[in-house]
Amino acid sequence: MPKPLVAVVGRPNVGKSTLFNRLAGRRIAIVERTPGVTRDRLYSTFRWRGREFTVVDTGGIVLDEKDPLSVQVRRQAEIAMEEADAILFVCDAGEGLTATDLDLADLLRAARVPVFLVVNKADSPGYVQETADFYRLGLGEVYAISAVHGHGLADLLDRLAEALPNAGGPDEDEDAVRLAVIGRPNVGKSSLTNAILGEDRVIVSPVPGTTRDAIDTPLEWDGTRILLIDTAGIRRTGKVQGSVEYYTLLRTRSAVERCHVAAVVIDAAAGLTDGDKRAAGLAHEHGRACVLVMNKWDLVDPSVAAGRPPSRDLMLHRTEELRREMPFLAYAPVVFASAVRRLSIREVVETALSAAQNHAHRIPTGELNRIIRDAIEEHPYTAHGRPLKIYYATMPRVQPPTVLLFVNDPDLLHFSYVRYLENRIRGVYPLEGTPILIHARKAQNVERSAA
């Protein structure tokens, strides 16, 4: 059975994300004094006394707020409560009992799962005494804690473990293909994520920068496990204002570092921008497999807008533009899609899975040496009057495929010849979607084959 799910809910700025981070054992959720920083649901796994649980952080709930974004935040929290096996209702000891707490308690009393009333920020004996007022909420025992310092958590987690069903087996995501959806703000990353999932799993808003955390969602696609990671928009460094934006950028970079393949989403209607190049460059610099997704294609191609198949000539023209403007991503396939119309959503996922498979491909050593030997025989390379000699080639690691050449002098290997060797390898093994790294090392005590 799956691991029990625990939802952390409450009004804004009561320390839900601090508690979430404390349980997760690392800083996943952004923590700020600014109310409303957490918007989407964030999931993580935590252990207590040998048992595994999944905890989900949610945005602050404001029941009477009419702002469209606040309404979506509230809906996301409600979904988390519907999914949960238990709920941690977090209040603020420093501010005391509020009208919003009373309204939320009315909502939670109808829950069909255990609700634990957690009064956070009880950092001093005085605050612990004042938490008695929260019994007025009628939710049973009050657990006074300090998420920052960890005070009171042991008793809470002991009772939580008793109330939850037995945890499931090993983490289902360990062998999943990690697919990160990245791009500059407001290109449709969350819309694409929702289209892939077939549900409104991530908040979608026309306001740039709605997604602030990297959000992991496990799914299964035709028998393949995927961990889908929606990320915040990547902004220009000079536009990163305040610590929220700073940590958002760190989360996105972290998501790219741990993914296998990145789907770089580009707004086809707006055209290629420097922001798109920065997002794609981030994936390339980290050696991730990459797929370029031209989203909102229905706003560009009249054929799609009219319900007809996309124009091949128009797609070819845009592909040539991408190759010209981003030559460093010549290996990345291009998919023309529309998240809103659900155009080519299956192609996006299957292309990403193919790229991830290529990212993990290992070329047999004998075959690799044959390719390198043939390349040298056709075009030998000389620099400063000295010939480059490649004695042996091997692939010590994958993700990305990495070729190590044992040579007479690594300084002789010019980047243009590296590109030539890469093209020769791709001529036999296209490995679409993944970079191929080639490094040189001075040969020492290596059997010199006739390469």
Secondary structure in CASP SS format (residue, H / E / C, confidence):
PFRMAT SS
TARGET T0000
AUTHOR 0000-0000-0000
METHOD secondary structure of the structure
MODEL  1
M C 1.00
P C 1.00
K C 1.00
P C 1.00
L E 1.00
V E 1.00
A E 1.00
V E 1.00
V E 1.00
G C 1.00
R C 1.00
P C 1.00
N C 1.00
V C 1.00
G C 1.00
K H 1.00
S H 1.00
T H 1.00
L H 1.00
F H 1.00
N H 1.00
R H 1.00
L H 1.00
A H 1.00
G C 1.00
R C 1.00
R C 1.00
I C 1.00
A C 1.00
I C 1.00
V C 1.00
E C 1.00
R C 1.00
T C 1.00
P C 1.00
G C 1.00
V C 1.00
T C 1.00
R C 1.00
D C 1.00
R C 1.00
L E 1.00
Y E 1.00
S E 1.00
T E 1.00
F E 1.00
R E 1.00
W E 1.00
R C 1.00
G C 1.00
R E 1.00
E E 1.00
F E 1.00
T E 1.00
V E 1.00
V E 1.00
D E 1.00
T C 1.00
G C 1.00
G C 1.00
I C 1.00
V C 1.00
L C 1.00
D C 1.00
E C 1.00
K C 1.00
D C 1.00
P H 1.00
L H 1.00
S H 1.00
V H 1.00
Q H 1.00
V H 1.00
R H 1.00
R H 1.00
Q H 1.00
A H 1.00
E H 1.00
I H 1.00
A H 1.00
M H 1.00
E H 1.00
E H 1.00
A C 1.00
D C 1.00
A E 1.00
I E 1.00
L E 1.00
F E 1.00
V E 1.00
C E 1.00
D E 1.00
A C 1.00
G C 1.00
E C 1.00
G C 1.00
L C 1.00
T C 1.00
A H 1.00
T H 1.00
D H 1.00
L H 1.00
D H 1.00
L H 1.00
A H 1.00
D H 1.00
L H 1.00
L H 1.00
R C 1.00
A C 1.00
A C 1.00
R C 1.00
V C 1.00
P C 1.00
V E 1.00
F E 1.00
L E 1.00
V E 1.00
V E 1.00
N E 1.00
K C 1.00
A C 1.00
D C 1.00
S C 1.00
P H 1.00
G H 1.00
Y H 1.00
V H 1.00
Q H 1.00
E H 1.00
T H 1.00
A H 1.00
D H 1.00
F H 1.00
Y H 1.00
R H 1.00
L H 1.00
G C 1.00
L C 1.00
G C 1.00
E C 1.00
V E 1.00
Y E 1.00
A E 1.00
I C 1.00
S E 1.00
A C 1.00
V C 1.00
H C 1.00
G C 1.00
H E 1.00
G C 1.00
L H 1.00
A H 1.00
D H 1.00
L H 1.00
L H 1.00
D H 1.00
R H 1.00
L H 1.00
A H 1.00
E H 1.00
A H 1.00
L C 1.00
P C 1.00
N C 1.00
A C 1.00
G C 1.00
G C 1.00
P C 1.00
D C 1.00
E C 1.00
D C 1.00
E C 1.00
D C 1.00
A C 1.00
V E 1.00
R E 1.00
L E 1.00
A E 1.00
V E 1.00
I E 1.00
G C 1.00
R C 1.00
P C 1.00
N C 1.00
V C 1.00
G C 1.00
K H 1.00
S H 1.00
S H 1.00
L H 1.00
T H 1.00
N H 1.00
A H 1.00
I H 1.00
L H 1.00
G C 1.00
E C 1.00
D C 1.00
R C 1.00
V C 1.00
I C 1.00
V C 1.00
S C 1.00
P C 1.00
V C 1.00
P C 1.00
G C 1.00
T C 1.00
T C 1.00
R C 1.00
D C 1.00
A C 1.00
I E 1.00
D E 1.00
T E 1.00
P E 1.00
L E 1.00
E E 1.00
W E 1.00
D C 1.00
G C 1.00
T E 1.00
R E 1.00
I E 1.00
L E 1.00
L E 1.00
I E 1.00
D E 1.00
T C 1.00
A C 1.00
G C 1.00
I C 1.00
R C 1.00
R C 1.00
T H 1.00
G H 1.00
K H 1.00
V C 1.00
Q C 1.00
G H 1.00
S H 1.00
V H 1.00
E H 1.00
Y H 1.00
Y H 1.00
T H 1.00
L H 1.00
L H 1.00
R H 1.00
T H 1.00
R H 1.00
S H 1.00
A H 1.00
V H 1.00
E H 1.00
R H 1.00
C C 1.00
H C 1.00
V E 1.00
A E 1.00
A E 1.00
V E 1.00
V E 1.00
I E 1.00
D E 1.00
A C 1.00
A C 1.00
A C 1.00
G C 1.00
L C 1.00
T C 1.00
D H 1.00
G H 1.00
D H 1.00
K H 1.00
R H 1.00
A H 1.00
A H 1.00
G H 1.00
L H 1.00
A H 1.00
H H 1.00
E H 1.00
H C 1.00
G C 1.00
R C 1.00
A E 1.00
C E 1.00
V E 1.00
L E 1.00
V E 1.00
M E 1.00
N E 1.00
K C 1.00
W H 1.00
D H 1.00
L H 1.00
V C 1.00
D C 1.00
P H 1.00
S H 1.00
V H 1.00
A H 1.00
A C 1.00
G C 1.00
R C 1.00
P C 1.00
P C 1.00
S C 1.00
R H 1.00
D H 1.00
L H 1.00
M H 1.00
L H 1.00
H H 1.00
R H 1.00
T H 1.00
E H 1.00
E H 1.00
L H 1.00
R H 1.00
R H 1.00
E H 1.00
M C 1.00
P H 1.00
F H 1.00
L H 1.00
A C 1.00
Y C 1.00
A C 1.00
P C 1.00
V E 1.00
V E 1.00
F E 1.00
A C 1.00
S E 1.00
A C 1.00
V C 1.00
R C 1.00
R C 1.00
L E 1.00
S C 1.00
I H 1.00
R H 1.00
E H 1.00
V H 1.00
V H 1.00
E H 1.00
T H 1.00
A H 1.00
L H 1.00
S H 1.00
A H 1.00
A H 1.00
Q H 1.00
N H 1.00
H H 1.00
A C 1.00
H C 1.00
R C 1.00
I C 1.00
P C 1.00
T H 1.00
G H 1.00
E H 1.00
L H 1.00
N H 1.00
R H 1.00
I H 1.00
I H 1.00
R H 1.00
D H 1.00
A H 1.00
I H 1.00
E H 1.00
E H 1.00
H C 1.00
P C 1.00
Y C 1.00
T E 1.00
A E 1.00
H C 1.00
G C 1.00
R E 1.00
P E 1.00
L C 1.00
K C 1.00
I E 1.00
Y E 1.00
Y E 1.00
A E 1.00
T E 1.00
M E 1.00
P E 1.00
R E 1.00
V C 1.00
Q C 1.00
P C 1.00
P C 1.00
T E 1.00
V E 1.00
L E 1.00
L E 1.00
F E 1.00
V E 1.00
N C 1.00
D C 1.00
P H 1.00
D H 1.00
L H 1.00
L C 1.00
H C 1.00
F H 1.00
S H 1.00
Y H 1.00
V H 1.00
R H 1.00
Y H 1.00
L H 1.00
E H 1.00
N H 1.00
R H 1.00
I H 1.00
R H 1.00
G H 1.00
V H 1.00
Y C 1.00
P C 1.00
L C 1.00
E C 1.00
G C 1.00
T C 1.00
P C 1.00
I C 1.00
L E 1.00
I E 1.00
H E 1.00
A E 1.00
R E 1.00
K E 1.00
A C 1.00
Q C 1.00
N C 1.00
V C 1.00
E C 1.00
R C 1.00
S C 1.00
A C 1.00
A C 1.00
END
